[in-house]
Amino acid sequence: MQEPPSSLKIERRTTTLRELALEKMRSAIFDARFQPGDRLVERTLCEELGVSRTVVREVLRHLETEGLVDSLPNQGPIVAVLDLETATEIYEIRGLLEGEAARACAQFADERTIADLEASIDTIRSAFHDRDHRAVRARTAAFYERMFTAGHKHVAWEIVQSLTARINRLRALTIASDDRGSQAVQEMRQILAAIQAGDADAARRAAIAHVSRVADIARNLLIEGQAGLLLKRAG
């Protein structure tokens, strides 16, 4: 019996390495190990990650589709620069989608949903307390996934997921700001209180207010970062 063409075979080890390398690179960008505008040299990345150049190239292409990497003519791949215009648009989209998801969740939520959301907020508070920013990002995403799915906003959640990398990069920026942990937890508890009360309009307002607050923080940080970059170049 003739075997199928080799090109159709699944290379499990290569796939695993690619996924691991992709997650490492995402985390390095989120944690600012790689700064905006930094060149991403394939040979260096191969050495640091311990993978082949083929894997590195695949990872960089994937990160480019997520908006975390830009490929510049005559320069190659660099860490994408967080610009104010893009960030503002992302927060506008978040406000629209999360506001409607919170409204819908308030209409459909049962006791199990309330308990799940409350537990998520508790884990977020603990992650902030431990300064585990990766856990904050993961557990915050879990909170929103539960809110969206409980409100039957499955397509809206798919849209949010398509922006996950950019959202998490902005989230990595804002959660490191002073006292953001207590503020974020308080704002999320206000969303939950409205959902628990079945007040759809209040839930929507609380969700939009939460996004608006974090958008202001991100805007100020990005403006400060751009000013610092200009001073650095001028020096």
N, C-alpha and C positions, 0 to 999 in steps of 0.2 A: 504493500500500500504506500503510495507516494505521500511524503510529508508536505504540509503546507509550506509556502515560501517563508524563509527565515524572517523576513521583514514583518510578518504577522505575529511572531512569537513575542510573548510578554517578558520583558526583562525586569523581573521583580526587584532585584538588588538595585538596578539603576533608578527605578522609580522611587524606591525608598530613599536613596541618597539624594535625589532631586528634591523630594518633599522635605527632608531634613535640612538641606542646604537653603531651600526657600524660606523655611521658618526661621533659620538662623539669620538670614539676610534681612527679613522683615523686622525681627527683633532688634538687630543692630541699627537699623534706620529709626525705628520707633524710640529706641533708647539713646539716640544721638551719638552712637559710636561713630557712625558715618554722618557727617554734617551736610546740610543742603549745599549743593554745588560741588561736593567732593567727587573727584574722578574715581571710577571703579575699574581698576586695572585687572584684567582677567588673570594674568600670571600671579599677581599678589593674592587674589581671591582663591585661586586654586590651592595655593600654599596654606592660607589661613583656614580654609574649609576642609582641606584634605580630599578634594574631589577633582575630577577631570575637567579640562577646559570645556568639553561638550556640556557637562552638567552646569557649569558656571554660565555658559551662554544661554542655556534654556532658562535658568533661573532669572537672569537679567532680562530676557525677553518677557517673561511672565510678570516681573515687577514693573516693567514698562507698561503693560496692559492695565496694571492696577494703579498707575499714576505715581508710583514711588520712584521710578527711574526715568530719566530722559536720555535720549541718544542724540548727541550734538554732532554736526558735520565737522570733520577734522579734529574731533576731540574724543569721540566715543561716549560710552555711557557715564552719566553722572547721577548723583542723588538729586532727585527733583527738588526744586526750590519751592517752598510753601509760599504762594503769593496770596495777597489779601483778597483779590477778586475771586479766586477759586474757592478760598475758605468761606467767604461770604455766601457764595452760591450753595455750597454744601450745607451750611447751616440753615439757609432758606428752605432747602429741600427737607432737611431734618425736621424743621419746625412744622411744615405742612403735613408730612407723613406721621410724625410722632403725635402731633396734636389730634389728628383723626383717629389714630390707633388708640390713644388714651380715651377718647370719646366712646369709641366702639367697645373697648374693654370694659368701661363703666356700665355699658348696657348689657353685656353678656357675662360678666365675671361671676363665678360662683365661689363658694368658700375655699375650694381647692386652689383656685387661681389666686385669691387674696393671700392665702398661706404661702404659695410659691413665690409671689412677688415680695412679700415681707421677708421671706428667708433669703431671697436674692439681695435685698437691701442690707440685711445683716452681714452677709458675706462681703459685700462691697465695703461696708464700714470697717470690717476686720482687716480687709486688704489695705485700705487706706492707713489704718493704724499701724500695720506692719511695714508700711512703705513698699509694698509689693505691687508696683505699678502694672506689671504684666497681668497679675491676678485681677486688678481693678478693671483693666480693659476687658478681660475675658468674662468676668462676672457681670459687668455692665451690659455687655452684649447679650448675655443670657437673660437679664432682666427685660430688655427690650424685645427679645424674641418671644418671651412668654406673653408680654403685653400685646404684641402684634397678633400672635396666633390665637390668643384668648378672645381677641376682638374680631377674629376671622378675616384679618387683613393680610392674607398670605401673599398676594401679588405685591402689595406694598412692602412686605418684608423682603421679598426677592430683590426689589429695587434697592432697599437699604443694604442688603448683602453685596450688591454690585459695587457699592461705595465703601465697603468695610475697611479696606486698606487705608483709604484717605481719611475716613472717620477716625480710625484708630491712631493715625499719625497725629491728627489734631488733638485727639483725646490724650495722647502721650504728652503733648505740649502743655495742655491745660491742667491735667491732674497733678503736675509737678509744681504748680503755682501755690503760693502761700495760702494755707487754710482752705484749699479747694475741697478737701475731703469732707469736712463738716458741712460746708455749704451744699455740696452735691448731694450728700445723704439727706439733708433737710429738704432740699427741693424734691427729691424722689419720694420722700415720705408724704409730701403734700400731694403729689400725683396719686400715690396709693390711697391716701385718705379720701380723695374725691372719687376714686374708683370704688372703694369700699362703700361709700355713701350712695353709690349709684347716680352721682351727679355728673352726667356726661359733659355738660358745658364747663363745669369747674375743672374736670379732669383735663379737658382740652386746653383750657387757659393755663393750668399749672404746667402742662407739658411744654407749651410754647414759651412760657416764662423761663423754664429751665434751659431750653435751648438758647433763648435770647441772652440769658446771663452768661452762659459759657461762650457764646459767640463774641460778647464784649471782651471777655478775658483773652480769647484767642486773638482778637483784633489788636488789642494793646500789645500783646507779646510779639506778634508779627511785625508791628510797626517798630517796636524796640529792636527786634532782630535785624530788620532792614536798615535801621539807622546805624546799628553796630557794624553791619557788613560794609556800609559806605565809609565809615570811619576807618575800618581796617584796610580797605582798598586805598583810601587817601593817604594812610600812613605808610 
